Amino acid sequence: MTRLFFNEVATRDGFQIEPAFVPTEAKIALVDALGECGFAKIEVTSFTSPKAIPMLRDADEVMGRIRRRPGVEYTVLVPNLRGAERALEARADELNLVMSTSETHNLANLRMPREKSFEALSAVIRHVAGRTPVNVSLSTCFGCPMEGEVPLSEVLRYADRFAGLGVRGLTICDTTGMAHPAQVSEVCEQLLARFAGLQLTLHFHNTRGMGLANVLAAVQAGIVRFDGSLGGLGGCPYAPGASGNISSEDAIHMLEAMGHDTGIDLPRLLTLARQLPDLLGHEVPGQVAKAGRIADLHPAPPAVAGLRAALASD
């Protein structure tokens, strides 16, 4: 089967809405440990204002102290030119830029109209051209909790405009968990037909319990790159009731059970997922870390041996 690639976003997308500050040393240790698991990319942090996201106020120190494993790209989110400069100084392997395809969500999340966001991100792309690869994440591509349906034509329009600026990749985001598998299939088919030369990544949330079904629909359509978050951490503050991203370990477990090669050391990843509740002080949504893999068998209850002996003597 086709090789699949996973990007881990827990230490940025997952941590940024956690209420209690995760110590810098713990962030560095987790990034280093994730680097040993086989991810294609790790989104380490965000070079945004510490006032906007206090959790990531240590971005420079974290990026400066992580142990970089060959073959892994260490990417960061940047909101503007100042963030891009900081990211370049920190030797980020890729810059991830974000805007929404929904006008209302963009106003709520970024405090500006979509066109202003596009202009600001275009300036970043031009500024770093030839120095660092750029990925653009388009939010709410499968629906907005305030506007409802986001026309696919709008998603493709912004994707076209960014592709024309020479970005390396596009991440198509179900930011608020509104996607369903039939919709995902249609969107992926059109994206692959139009942007075959770009790295196309799908980013799903499990808000309505369809995250893994959507991953499977995307794989069947031909997508090979996915974002995931350890333990299913994360969520969108502008999506009422929204849960976190798909759990990396749950998605990888499903795909590997189906015979796909993800390149991930799943036992190692599950060990990290099981440490999250102690680190964060609360349970996390991921399921496989709690239940174990399909192949993890358990001893039969003691009474079974007696029943077998009785049956054998009959």
N, C-alpha and C positions, 0 to 999 in steps of 0.2 A: 504493500500500500504506500501511497505518497507520504513522505516525511512531513510531519506537522511541527510547528514552532510556537512556543509559548513565551509570552512576555509577562514578567511578574511586576505587579503595581502596588503591592501592599504597603510598602514603606513610603509611598507618596499618596496615592489615591485612597488607600486604606487608612493610613494613620491620620490624614489631615482633618478628619472629623471626630477623632477620638477625644473625649473630654479631658483626659488626664495626660499630661506631657510624658511622652516616651523618652527616657534618657538617651542622650547622644550615644553613649557607649553601647546601649542595647540596639540602637538603630544600626550602628556600624557592624556589630556582631551579626545581626540578622542579615544584612546585605552580604556580608562575607560568606555566611552559611548558605544563602540562596545561590550565590555564585558557584557553589560546589554541586548544585542540583541539576545543571544542564539547561538552564534557561537561555533563550536566544538574547533577550534583553531584560534588564532590571531597571524599572523606573525608580530611581533612588530617592528623589526629592523634588522640590519646586523652588525656583529662584524668584519667588514673589515677595511682597512686603511682609516682614515679620508681624506687622500689625494686622494684616489681612489673614494670615495663617500662622498663628503663634507656634503651632506644633512643629513647623518646619523652619523655625528661626535659626536652626543650626545647620542649614544647608551647606554652607561653605566648609564648615569643619567636617561634616559627614563625607562630602565628596573628596575632601583632601586626605582622609584617613582610611577610606575603604581599601581593601586588598583586591586589586583588579585581576580577574582570572582571564587568561587568553581565550578568545572565542566568545566572550560575553560582552555585549554592548551595554554601557552604563549611561542611561538616558535621563534627562531631567525636563520638567515642565518649565517653560518660561512665558511670562505674560506680555513682555515688552522689550524694548531695546536694552534697558538697564539690566533686566534679567538675563538677556542674551549675553551681555558683556560678562556678567558674573559667571555664567555657565561656561563661556569660553576660557575664562581664567581658571576655572575648576577642571578643565580638560574633559568636559562631557563628550561622550561619543556621539550623541544625537540630541537635538533640541526638539521637544514636543510642544507644539503650539495648539491652543484650543479656542474654538468659538462654537456657537450653536447655530444650527440651521433654522431654529425657531426664533423669531424676533422677540417674543415675550420672554422666553427662557434666557436669551442673550442679555436682555435688559435686566432681568432679575439676577443673573449670575455674574455678569461682567459689567453691569451698569452703563452699557452703551448700546446703540443700535448695531445691527449686524454689519452694515457698511463701514462704520467706524472701526469695528473689530477687524474687518478685512483689510482696511488700510493700515492699521497698526501692525498686523501680522505680516503684511506684505513688506513693510519696512524692515522687519526683523529678517525675513527671508533674503532680501537684497543685501542686508548688512553682513550676513554670515556666508553668503554665497562663495563656494569654493573652499570654505574652511571647515564646516561641520555639516553633516547631513541634517535635514529637517523632515520631521513628520508632522502632519496636521491632523488633529483629532476633531472631527465634526460631531458635536453633541446633538442629542434628540433627533437622530435620523429616522427613528421608527415611531415617533410620536412625542407630543409635548403635553404634560399634564394640565397646562393652562390653555393651549390652543387646540389640542386634539391632534388630528392627523397632520403630519408634515409631508407635503407632496414630494414624491420621489424626484420630481423635476427640480425642486429646490435643492435637494441633496446633491443631485448631479451637477446643478449649476455651480454651486460652490466648489465641488470637487474638481470640476473642469477648470475653474479659475485658479485654484491652487496648483493643479497639475501644470498649468501654463506658466507658473512661476518657477518651475523646476524642483519642486519638493521630491524627496525620495519616496515618501510613503503617505498613505492616508489611513486613518483609523476611523471606522464607521461605528458610532457609539449608540447603543440603546441605553442612554443615560438614566432613564427613569423606568426601565423594565416594562415597556409597553409592546415590545415585539412579539410576534408569534411565528411559528416555523414557516407557514406558507408565505408570509410577507418577507421573511429572511431569504427564502429561496429566490424570490423575484428580485429583491434588491441585489443580492450577490451575483446573480446571473448578469444583470445589467452592468454592475461595477466591473466584473471580470471581462466583459466584452469591450468596455470602454477604456479601462485602465490596466491592461495586462502588463504594461511595463513598470508599474509601480508596486511597491510593497503594500499590499492591502491587508489590513488587520481588522478583525471584528472584536468589539468590546460590548459584552452583554452584562446586564444586571439580572438578578433572580427575584425581582420584586413580586412577580406574580407566579413564581414557581416554574417558569418556562425557560430558564437560562440554559440548562443543559440540552433541552430539546432544540433550542435555537442554535447552539454550537453544532449539534449534529446536522441540522439543516444546512448550515453554512459549509461544513465539511463536505457534505454530499453535493453541494453546488460547486465545489472546487476551491474554497478558501483554505489556506494552509497556515495562516498566522492568527493568533488569538491573544488577547489580554486575559489575565486572571489575577485574582488576589488571594493570597494565602488565608485560609480560614473563611473566605467569603467576606473579608472586611470591606468597609467603604459604604457608599451611599451618596445620594444627592440631596442637599438641604432644600432644594426647590421642587422635590417630588414627594408629596405627602404620603407617608407610610412606606417610603422606599427602603428596601433592604440593600445589602451591599452588592458588590460585584459577584460574578460567578466565582465559586471556590476553585482555585487552581487545582488543588489536589483531587477534588471531585470530578472535574472535567477531564483531567489527565487519566484518572482511574477508569472512567467510562471509555475513553478512546482507546486506551491500552487493552482493556478487556475485549474490545471489538477488533483488536489486531493492528491498530495504528501504532506507528513509531513516533513518539514525541521527543525522544532524546532525554527524557527526565528520569532521574533516579527517584522513583516514587517512594520507596521506603525512607530515604533520607528526608524527602519533602514532608512526609507524614510525621516524622519526628519533630520537625520544626512547627508544623501545624498544632501538634499536641502541646507545645510549649506556650502558645499564644495566650490562653486564658490566664496563666500565671503572670505573663508580661503585662497584659492589659487590665487584669482585674475583673474580667467578665467572660462569659461563654461566647463562642463565635459560631457562625452558622454552618460551617463545613460539616459534612456528615461522615465521610470515609474515615477521618481521623478518630471519630467516636466509635463507629461500627466495625472498622477494619476493612481490609480489601476482601473482594469475593473469594480470593484464594486463601485467606487466613482462616483456617479451620480451628474448631474448638473440640476439646475432649467431650465425649458423650457423658451424660449424667451417670453416676455410679449404678443406679438401678438398671440401666440398660444391660450391663454385664450379667446381672442375675436373670433378666428376661431371656437373654440369649442362651444362657446355660439351661434354663428350663425348657426352651424350645428345642435345644439340641438333644435333651434327654427323652423327649416324647417319641 
